[in-house]
């Protein structure tokens, strides 16, 4: 998020930008968040400036990408017990204070609810409650937000290179000044040297690795990586997000999100492989246990996957993970002898634009560029005007749900996809029925949104992330990618299988008994379809 | 001496092979089954070594076709696979070397004949064999409503005499018009028994199916063929066996466990209630073995933990995790001693394997159980 945010801001100010991403857009924390640009109410009591900037920036995001946001109303039940009535009054007062910030993001004010009102809104709530509170947040698809920033940057001349890793940061022998980077494409293996006058390290949890590549000391851009997991359920189990308390007192929640439900999240210091963060069974049980106390039907719900990311929090030794500031910081590495290199530490989705503005201000000043920031005014691609999904459905001859999802992800650009279908009606075929995702959209993201693999397409369109787990669409998606990128068909199949294996791995900690069997059957049938079963030829 | 009484748990390929083989040895066989397993989800491709036992079983089954050389079947994903043999309804591309094969374009959801033709055309083996694929529109639906029939229900339609003739006419005219040497269609050629051979003979060129997905015609046909071969009624319902060789209170001289692996339902993942603190971690159990025979142990939980993330359901690692360890064909309990008279066959013994291996294994187990 930080990287593409800066790339956009800088390119809008007339700077020549190149962005290198080792994996894919939104591969890290940006694509694995709770999917909300929440105003950070929890910071209100000890860091209200964070709340203010979050809400203000959320307001800007709404203006520049209105199609990406959807309301998520929250229910906050307060369980009966000692001091419960006082707790409820305090929470009421707290959200009264939070209400001050809501107008910044066009949020609705909170309301205090009686136990009856709570249960009427969400009959699934169990347990004795003294009442509760409802407050308002905005949901968003983080991967789309990142992608749109990257696309706008590219539109303004930036070079966006995904699947390209920086292997070395080049510095002048004498002054230590930054000269450029050596990069290598992980798709083709081709290496390249790129010179630059300024380098922005926006690698999030990977920050220390990047500073190391520049030969900087370990503490120059310190990040405390906090792993957070989420569990995804196959449908909307509730129409309201519900807050619950976990066994260790942390707040977790289940939220209705797009066409499914998400339960999250955890926060644990992470020391593992950043390129392969996966939820564990422990973490899954922790979350299920927490929610089951107020919402027992979660035990019968069908989990269709998990996802995990590592938050790049500002480093501080001592505080419990939750208490770490979510503030952001721009580090100028001139202090470490590397003039021209800057690192972005911390940050939240909700205030990404502000953080990007601050970082770009620093870089622009360094380069002597005066242009002001315009990212809060210029719409992101697709956000220029509103599209009526029903009109689109009629014009493209697709069903209304498909049209609605297209409009959500692409906004005004959905018209371009409609034009594709008009040119070739076979592209209206729905490839992923769970989402739904049409062939036209897949071809569009491959040709226009830097998608190289099935996993990339999945991040941009949510293909294969629904109830079928990708078993009905990954192979076809692989075929389409192979066609569009002129790769051998085997490569498309390999990508599909790799995607399915990854999803299967991520689903494993949350599988129910019946699902385990379904998974075994589905995997076996994919292998059979691809001719990967053993003993093909026999004696 | 009276005939040995043998119980077979599971009525898939391994189970029916064991039952038939035990009967041939003169045993009195009772088969218990709890529902369709992996056999009912076969693709129609028949892999594995065709040894004497497997061949004997296949002759009795009557569904599979083998030649001297392997057959070549096609999948919807656009892959050609070399397999030892196949269900009689699958199109054998090894007989169409250097030929032009039509791929039926039929307006059924989930079937995109043009995409299949395109994908198959770029397959390496197709190029090697010199087979070309062309999409051809074929009228296989009698009316538009049939597009909504589930796959195997649609496959069942063609079994009726009048419908078969109608289909023959449609296919023959298309084949003649397009000048193709063979026709590849979806898994729609019979749900009780394969119809492709009759269809091909009437049309004059080979007509056959792609491989089936779970729930489609090939699985239905195998299931039906197995039932027919078994003959006697099954005892339905889940059962547990015990070390004294009793099943549901009845004592037997030998028991063959042909309950399958994870896909077949013979091995289950057990999770405890997440709201309980300190519940057992997820572990695998063999559904037919009672906990007294195979107690959950830290070892099995650890093995499950390894199997789970990599989802190595198909590997032999899953079986020890569920307590099934076999020496030759015996079953070892956690006490590490073979249990006399208790045998395992098929996926229950070696993890996700091939149909022919299951057949051969079951045949052998049945023989041993009746000794």
Boltz contact constraints between the chains, C-beta under 6 A:
constraints:
  - contact:
      token1: [A, 285]
      token2: [B, 274]
      max_distance: 6.0
  - contact:
      token1: [A, 288]
      token2: [B, 274]
      max_distance: 6.0
  - contact:
      token1: [A, 289]
      token2: [B, 274]
      max_distance: 6.0
  - contact:
      token1: [A, 289]
      token2: [B, 275]
      max_distance: 6.0
  - contact:
      token1: [A, 292]
      token2: [B, 275]
      max_distance: 6.0
  - contact:
      token1: [A, 475]
      token2: [B, 77]
      max_distance: 6.0
  - contact:
      token1: [A, 479]
      token2: [B, 119]
      max_distance: 6.0
  - contact:
      token1: [A, 489]
      token2: [B, 122]
      max_distance: 6.0
  - contact:
      token1: [A, 504]
      token2: [B, 311]
      max_distance: 6.0
  - contact:
      token1: [A, 505]
      token2: [B, 309]
      max_distance: 6.0
  - contact:
      token1: [A, 508]
      token2: [B, 308]
      max_distance: 6.0
  - contact:
      token1: [A, 508]
      token2: [B, 309]
      max_distance: 6.0
  - contact:
      token1: [A, 508]
      token2: [B, 311]
      max_distance: 6.0
  - contact:
      token1: [A, 513]
      token2: [B, 268]
      max_distance: 6.0
  - contact:
      token1: [A, 513]
      token2: [B, 269]
      max_distance: 6.0
  - contact:
      token1: [A, 516]
      token2: [B, 269]
      max_distance: 6.0
  - contact:
      token1: [A, 517]
      token2: [B, 262]
      max_distance: 6.0
  - contact:
      token1: [A, 517]
      token2: [B, 265]
      max_distance: 6.0
  - contact:
      token1: [A, 520]
      token2: [B, 262]
      max_distance: 6.0
  - contact:
      token1: [A, 520]
      token2: [B, 263]
      max_distance: 6.0
  - contact:
      token1: [A, 520]
      token2: [B, 313]
      max_distance: 6.0
  - contact:
      token1: [A, 521]
      token2: [B, 41]
      max_distance: 6.0
  - contact:
      token1: [A, 521]
      token2: [B, 214]
      max_distance: 6.0
  - contact:
      token1: [A, 521]
      token2: [B, 263]
      max_distance: 6.0
  - contact:
      token1: [A, 524]
      token2: [B, 263]
      max_distance: 6.0
  - contact:
      token1: [A, 525]
      token2: [B, 213]
      max_distance: 6.0
  - contact:
      token1: [A, 525]
      token2: [B, 214]
      max_distance: 6.0
  - contact:
      token1: [A, 528]
      token2: [B, 43]
      max_distance: 6.0
  - contact:
      token1: [A, 529]
      token2: [B, 75]
      max_distance: 6.0
  - contact:
      token1: [A, 529]
      token2: [B, 77]
      max_distance: 6.0
  - contact:
      token1: [A, 530]
      token2: [B, 77]
      max_distance: 6.0
  - contact:
      token1: [A, 530]
      token2: [B, 79]
      max_distance: 6.0
  - contact:
      token1: [A, 531]
      token2: [B, 79]
      max_distance: 6.0
  - contact:
      token1: [A, 531]
      token2: [B, 81]
      max_distance: 6.0
  - contact:
      token1: [A, 535]
      token2: [B, 47]
      max_distance: 6.0
  - contact:
      token1: [A, 535]
      token2: [B, 48]
      max_distance: 6.0
  - contact:
      token1: [A, 535]
      token2: [B, 354]
      max_distance: 6.0
  - contact:
      token1: [A, 536]
      token2: [B, 82]
      max_distance: 6.0
  - contact:
      token1: [A, 537]
      token2: [B, 70]
      max_distance: 6.0
  - contact:
      token1: [A, 537]
      token2: [B, 82]
      max_distance: 6.0
  - contact:
      token1: [A, 538]
      token2: [B, 48]
      max_distance: 6.0
  - contact:
      token1: [A, 538]
      token2: [B, 49]
      max_distance: 6.0
  - contact:
      token1: [A, 538]
      token2: [B, 50]
      max_distance: 6.0
  - contact:
      token1: [A, 538]
      token2: [B, 84]
      max_distance: 6.0
  - contact:
      token1: [A, 539]
      token2: [B, 49]
      max_distance: 6.0
